[in-house]
Amino acid sequence: MTSTGNPAPSPHTTRNTEDLEMESRNSDEEGAYATLHDLGPQRKKNYEKANAAMSTKMWLLLILVVLLIFLFLALCVVTVFLFISYVNMAEEQSHLRETVSSLISKVKEIDSTINYISVNGTVALLCGKDWTFYKLSCYYKSTIKTSWNSAKEGCEKKMSHLVIINGDGEMNFLRTFTQKESPWVGLNKTEPNKWQWVDGTVLNTIEFWQNGQPDNKKGIEDCAQFREGDGLNDVDCSATKPYICEKELF
């Protein structure tokens, strides 16, 4: 009996079909590989661009940080400079106020001296207020009584010294100037029988002493006074007497 329908494929036909499918599959794989191969350079370029962009951002950030640090340091320097300037300005203002105050005091003193000169003449200009001029020296007579050592210090505070008698002319002037007040003079005993003026000069004469002086009564009379406008007398240094200061103009 003869069968009807599609004939069965031959082995040859089946093999050809498989070969075609294999070739097609290989062709697709090669195409995919070629596509992947072509995408490699593009990805590399994109990666390099991304790295470059990131590097640029890092540099910009670093520059920004450096600028901020620089601005902060500059601000600190300016602040310190302003603070120092303020302190110096405050000190200068204080010094200026002190200077102005001192000048005002000097002006008042000068004004007082001018008024005194207008009343008492030029002596005050040469010696100062309450001083008396004789030859090339100025003499001051104290209004208080004190010991010899305190009198010496009192004269030194006035930039002078206890009076030193240098001759008969000065001796005669002191007789009138003291008016018998018996003040201290700048003479004391530094060693037994050695009398010395405050400038270190040793008194080797007895012409300035009163008759019978120095007598060292009770053994404690080591300082000299100009007694009652007559002559020198030794007395206890702790006794309280007025005193005469002297300062040379030249």
VENBELRA-V205766 format. One record per helix or strand of 2 or more residues. SS is the DSSP state (@ for helix, = for strand). FROM is the first residue (numbers start at 1). TO is the last residue. If there is no record, write none. Layout:
# VENBELRA-V205766
{{SS | FROM | TO} {SS | FROM | TO}}
This chain:
# VENBELRA-V205766
{{@ | 11 | 120} {@ | 123 | 127} {= | 132 | 134} {= | 137 | 141} {@ | 148 | 157} {= | 161 | 162} {@ | 168 | 178} {= | 183 | 191} {= | 194 | 197} {@ | 217 | 219} {= | 223 | 227} {= | 231 | 235} {= | 243 | 248}}
